[in-house]
């Protein structure tokens, strides 16, 4: 049994050295016989709390199979933080898919999972309208590389499970000793220390808290048992299998096993370096002189070559910066500044950005998402800023980037985070915003450490200011700007709890294709309006719908995706639509 005793799983294998376990995991599925008739379904998941096991982030992928299907994996980290991610699989028909295609969104999709998950479940939100050619939809956590897409998996009712996953799908878990840590150097080992074998050592767990035990170099076995790590006889292995002659070299020498190692003795007249380069005849004095002279010449030549290469690389790097600046529209932005159409935008160099963020130091990270990192920076004039460094490179939108800079820099509203500048001499341009110091509306509403109630007046003030900001970008700018990602995480608060709407414009000034839309919904679950799921297109109404969800958060202090009293995940907007008719008194406003 692993985790919940009511959910037995079959173990495939266990690795002591790598701290891994492979098991057969369950599969979530929905099957339809008509648009409205759900004939079979299952919700898969694991509960691993108070166990040594955590799903591997590198060895697993969350995978969804089906047409027009949204798969969600939701769960909880060991620190009780909630986790939600997912992907969207789309296809116009069975002929739009092909066997063996990667799961990038056509017929199937996949995404990585967060580290340190203690429990999770896989949920499906599917389009039953395709039941006539795709009756069943699947979602699963599965080992990387195990699943290969087949059209057959879409067409046959539960055919994927019957033919390929009758026992489940392989899932890799990381295990460790979770209730302890590796002792510091020189410190006394605790009584419950698990690395009890001599010739063993402690390794900090890579996924979640705790540690693993490994046998020292030259030993193998079970480090969790007394005398479990035994010496490897390298010389004997060399005799048994030729592959070990490369692993434990001793060319033209005599191999002798030692505790935890081996030695390779060379015969008289040979160089005693058998383990590294084999035993070779000793060179004559004349040969040594010649080789020494050649070696010195080679070192001098190599040094000169290195200096030349470094100089050429520096010149190449400067040229690349100049090319990036031109490609990203830097010359045009300078022209706009000279013509006074853009007066206040700062154009920073990559060197200035690195200095401001202390070379992108981890302690300067304000936030991290699928689209990039946000750093807190300090400019030369001691002004605090927020620097957004994107991960995604979009060559098709580089010409549009300067247009975005010009438009966004002209936005001047007290409730909108102001764009101060940009850096264009890098492959993916970076944006510099004013720094807002008091966190997000999400943290204010949902932080478990927030003890005091939030007054209705404060919440109404935040709602009013946010609405004014959205109305401004929709109708008061020279060009209509859509936010595209309205949620409480993107409403910042200053020290006076004034709202500052942030992180807009990235998807608003250009149309999105299917892949852009799939990446967007991973960060806006619970906020995105239903029509956009079908159209893959955002409008100002999409922003208004998302803002409506934020209003519900402000009234109820519930998250957009929350867990109800029956421990089920619910969408706040859907719950409000069901339980609150227009005439009902809103007596449940959050305290």
N, C-alpha and C positions, 0 to 999 in steps of 0.2 A: 504494500500500500504506500502511496505517496500523497501527502496532504490529507484531504477529506477521505475518511474511511469508506464513505458511501460511493466514492469514485475510484475503484481500483484500476490500475494501469499495468500493462505488461512491460517489463524491463527488457530491453534488447541487449545492451551491454553497458559496462561501467569502466571508466578509465581512472586509475589511481593517479597516474602521473599528471594528467591534464585536468583532473577535477571535473570530469564530465560524466553524464549519464544519458543514455538514449532510451526513450520509451515510445510506445505507441499512443498517440494522442487522439482525442475525439474530434469529430467534424460537425460544425453547424450546417444545417441545410433547411431550405424551404422548398416544397414541391406543390405545384398547382395542377388542377384538372380543368380549371376555367379561370376567368379574370378575378373571380371572387371566392373561389373554392380552394382553400389550403388543405391539401390532403395528407401531407406529412411534413413534420418539422422537428428540428432538434437544435438545442443551444449548447455549444461545447465550451468548456473552460476548465481551469485548474484552480484549486485553492491550496497554496503552498505556504501559508503563514505558519510560523513555528516549525518549519522544516528546514533542512540545510540546502534545499533546492531552489534555484531561480532560473527562469528560461534564459538561454544564451542569446545575447543581442547580435552576435556575429555569426552564429551557426543556424539561426532560424529566420524565417520571413513570414509575415502575416499575408496570406494569399487568399484571393477571392476569385471564384469561377462563376461566370454567368454573363448574360447580356443585360445591360442597363441596371447594374446591381451595385449598390453601395454597401461595402463591408466595414464594420466598425469593430475595433478591438478596444475594450475598456477594462480598466482594472485599477489596481492600487499599488503604490510603492510601499516599501518596508516602513517608510516614515508616515504612512497613511495618506499621502498625497494622491489624488485621483489622477488617472491617466486615460486619455482617449486619443486614438489615431485611426486611420483607415485609408481605404483607396476605392476608386470608382472604376468599374469595368463596363465598357460600352461596346456594342456592336449593332449594326443595322440589320443584320441577318446572319444566318449560319455561313453563307458564302463570303462574308466579309472577314472571316477568320481563317487561319491556316495552321495545320498541325506543326508542332515544334516551335511555334513562334514564342518569343519571350513574353513574359507577363508584364507588359507595359501599358495595359489599359484596353486592349481589344480582345475580348473573350475572357481574359483574366488579368488581374493586376496584383501587385505585391508591394509591401512597404516594410521598412525595418521597425523594430520594437524598441521601447525604452529599456534601459538597464534597471536592475533592482526591483523587478515586479514580483510581488508575493501572491497576487491572485489576479485573474483576468477571465474574460469571457468574450466570445466572438458573436457579433450580432449582424443580421442581414436586413437591409432595406432594399427590396427588389421591385421591379416592374412586372407585375403579374400579367401584363398585356402581351408578353412574349411567350406565354406558356405553351402555345401551339407548336413552337419549334425549340423552346428551351424550358422544359417543365420544371427543372430543379436548379437551385442556386446553392453554392457551397462557400463556406468561409472556414479557414483553418490556420493554425500555427504549425509550420512544417519546416523540416530541415532544409537548408539551402541546397539547391541542386536536385532535390528528390523529384519535384513535380515538373513534368513536361506537358504542355498544353496539347489537347486533342479535341477536335470537333465533336467526337463521340461523347465526350464528357458533358457537352451541352444538350445533346439530342436525347440520349437515353435516360429514362426515369431512374434515378439512383444508380445509374450504370457506373459512375465513377467509384462509388463506394463498393459496389458488388464486385467489380473487376479488379480494382487497384488498391482498395483500402478497407477490405473486410475486417482487418484487425486494427485499423486506425492508420494514422500517418506518423512517420518518425519525427520526434521532437527531441531536441538536445537541451539538456539542462546543465547549468553550472552548479556544482555543489562544493561546500566548504564547511569548515568548523566555524559556525556563525557566532558562537557565544564567546569569542576571544580574539586576541590579536597576537601578532608576532612580538615576542619580548624584545626590548631594546638591547643593543650590544652591551654585554657585561651585566645585564640585569638577571636576577634569579628567575628561573622558569616557574610558572604557576603549577599548582598541584594537578590541575586538570589539563595540562599541556599535552596535546595529542601526538606530537612528534617524538615518540618514546624510543625509537630505534637509534642506536649509535650510527654515526655516519649518515645522518639525515639533517635537513634544514627546513626552515619555515619560509613560506612564500605568501605574500599578501594576496587575498582573493581579488580577481580582476572585475568581478560582477557582484556587487553587494558587499556587506561587511564580512569579516572573518579571515581565515587563512587556510592554506593547504600545506601538506608536508611532502617533500620530495627527498629521494635518496641523493646523497652527495655524488659528485662526479666520480666515475669508476665503480659505482655500486648500483645495484638494482634490487627490486623486491617491494615489500610493504613497509613503509616508514611508520605506520601506525601500530606496528607490533614490536615488542622487544626483540632485538637482533633480527628485525625483518629485512634490513638492507644488507645484502650479501655482496662480497667482492665479485667483480666481473673478471673472469679469466680471459683477458684479451688474446693471449697467445693461443689458447685452446680454440677460441672462436675463429682465429685466422686459419687454423688447420681444418676446421669443419666446413667453412663456407667461404668461397673466394671474395664475396662482397665485403667481408670484414677486413680484408687486406688493404682496402682503400680507407676504411674507417680507422683502422689501427695500423698505420704504415710502419714497415721495417724492411725496406728493400735491401737485399744483399747482407742483412745483419742477422744476429741471433736474438730471438725474442725471449725475455724473462719476465714472468708475471710478478707484480708486487702488490701490496695492499692498496687498492684504489687506483692503481696505475700499472704501467709496464715500462720496461727499459729495452732498448735495442742496442746491443753491443756490436761494434764493428771489429773486424779482425785487424791484426797488425798490418800497418801500411795503408790503412784506410781512414778516412775522416770519421770521427766519432759523432755523427749527427744522423743516425739511422732513422729516427722517428720523423724528422722534418723533411729531409731531402734524400734519404738513402745513404748507404755507405759507398763512398767514392775514393778512388786512389788519390793519395796526397800529391799535389803538384810540385814540380821542381822549382828551385829558386828563380830561375830565369823566367819560368812561366808566371810565377807570382808577381815579379817585377812588371812584366808586360801587362798582365791583367790589372795590377794596381794602377799603372799609368792610364790604361784605358778607362778604368773606373773613375779616376779623378776627372778625366776629360768628359766622361759621361755625366758626372755630377755637375760640372761647370755648364755643360751644354743644357742639361735639364733645368738648372737654375735660370739660365738665360731664357729658355723656352717658357718656363713658368711665369717669369716676369712679363714676357711678351704676351702670353695668353691672358694674364690678368689685365694688362693694359687694353687689349682688344676687347675683353669681356666688359670692362668698364665703359669703353666707347660704345659697345653694342647696347649696354644697358641704358646709357644716356639717349641713344638713338631710339630705343624702344619707347622710352618715356615720351620723347617728342612725337613719335608716331601715334602713341595712345592718345596724347593730348589732341592731336589733329583729328584722329578718328572719332573721338568723343565730342567733337564740336567746339574745342577750346578757342579756335581762331574766330569762329562765328560769335561766341560769347563775348570775346574781347571787343568785336565790332559793335555788338549791342551795348556794351558798357560805354564805349566811346561816344555812341550816339545818344547816350543817357536814357535809353529805354530800360536798362537794368543798372541801377546806381549803387545798390548796397550789397551785392553778392560778393562773397570772398572766394577767391580762387587759391586754394592751398596746394602746396607741393606734397609729394609722398613723404619727404623728409619731415615736413612740419606735422603731418598726420601721425607718423611714427613717434615723434617727440611728444605730441599731445597725449598719446595713449600709452606712453612708456613702452613703445614697440609692441603694441597690442597685448599688454600684460593681462593675465587672467583676472587680477584684482580690479581691473578697470571695466570688466564686462557688466553691462546693465541688463542685457537680455540676449537670448539665443533662440532662433527658430529655424524652420526649414528653409527660409529665404536668406538668412545671414545672421550677422552678429551686430549688436549695438554696444559701443564703448563710451565710457565717460572720458572726456578729454579736457585738457587745460591748455588754452592757447598762450602765446607769448605775453599777451596783455593780462594774463590770469583770469580770463573769461572762461567759465565752465560751459562746455558744449556736449552734445550727444552726437556721436559719429556712427553712421550706419554703413556697415561694410557688407555688401551683398555677396552671396555664394554663386548665384546664377548668372551666367554669361549669356547675353541676348544680343547677338550681332545685328539681328533684324531691326532692333529698336534704337540703335545708336544715333541715327539721324533725328529721331524723335526726342532723344534725351535732352538736348539743349532747349527744345521747345518746352519740355516739362520744367526745366530749371527756370526759364524766363517766366513762365506762368506762375509757378509755385513761389518764386521769390517776390512776386508782386502781391501775394496774399498778405493782407495786413488786418488781422482781426484779433481782438483781445482773447478770444477763446480758441484759437488755433495755434498750434506749435509752429513757430516761425522758422523757415528755412534761411540759414545764415550764409551757407557757402557750399563748395564742392571741391573734390579733388579729381582731376581728369587725366593725370599722367599715369594711370594704372589701367590694367585690362578691363576691370569692372569698376566703373566710377563709384565714388563714395560721396555721401551727402552729409552735411554738417547742420545740425539743428540746435536751437536754444535748449538748454538743460532745464528740465522741470524736476524739482527736488522732492516732491511729497508722494511719490508712488502713483499707483493707478487706482481707478474706481473699483476694479475687480478686487484689489487688495483691501480697500476700505470696506467693501460690502461683505467679503467672504473670508477675511483673515480670522482664523480661530482665536488669535490672541486679542482681537478687538473686543474688549469687555463692555465698554460704555455704548448705550444705544445711539443711533444716528438720527438726528431730528428730522422730522418730515420737511421742515423748512429748508434744511441743508440739501436734502435729496431733490426737492423741487427746484432749488437754485441750480444744482448741477445739471438736472434735466433741461432746464430752460437755457442755460449757457451752451450745452451741447447741441440743442436744437437750433439755436441761433447760428452756431458754427456751420452746421450742415446746410442750413438755408442759405448761408453766405456763399459757400462753394458751389451750390446748385444753381444759384440765380443771380449772384451779385458780382461775379468775376467776368473777365473779358471772354472767357471760354468756360463752358460748363465742365465742372470737375466732379467726378464721382469718387466717393471714398473707397468703396469696394470691400471694406473689411471693418465695418462698424461693430464694435464689441467693447465691453467694459475694460478689457486689457488695453485698448487703444484710446482710452480717455484718461489723460494724466491730470494730476491735481497739484496746484502750487501750495505754498505754505498757508494761504488763506482759504484753501479748499475751493478755489475757482477752477472750473473745468478747462482743459486744454486738449482739443481733439488732435490726434497725431496719426502718423503712419498712413497717409492717404496719397492718392495720385499714382501709385505704382501700377495699378491695374485700370486706372480710370481714363487715362489719356490715350489708350490704345485698345483695340479689340483683343479678346482672349480666344485662343484656340482651346481644343479639348484638354490638352496636357496642362495648360495654364490653369484651367478651371479645376481640374482634379487636384492640383497642388493647393489651390485656394481653399477648397472645402475642407482640407485636413486641418486648417487652422480656424475655421469658422463654423464648426459643428454647433447646431443649436441656434445660430443667428441667420443663416442663409435662407432667403425666401424660397418656397417650394417651386415657383415658376422657373427660377434660374437653374434648378436641377435638370429641367427638361430642355430649356433653350440654350444653356451654357452662355448666357448673356446677362450682364448686369445693367440695370437702369437706376435712375434716381429713386424709383420705387423700391428697389432692392435695399438701398441705404435706409429708406423710411421703415421698411419691415424690420431690418436689423436693429434700428433705433427703438422700435417698439419692444423688442425683446429686452433691450437695455432698460427701458422704462419698467418692464415687469421685474427685472432684477432690483431696480431701485425701490419698487413697492414691496416686494416680498423678501428681499435679501436671499433669494434662492439662485443657484447657478443656472445658466442656460441649459445645461445637461446636469441633472441632479439625481440623487438616489432617494426614492420615496421610502415610506415606512415599511414596505414589503421588500426593501433592499433591491428594487428594480430601477434601472436607469430610465429617466423620463425627460422629455423635452418640455421646458417650461412653457413655451408658446402653445404647445398642444394641450397641456394640462389646463392652462388658462382658458383656452377655447372651449374645452369640454365642461369645466366646472363653474365657470363664471358667465352666465348669460348677461346681456346688456342691462337688465333691470336689477341685477343683484347688488346689494350693498357691499362695497369693498372693505369688509371688516377685518380682513386678514393681512393688512399692510404690515410689513416686518417691523420689529421693534428696533 
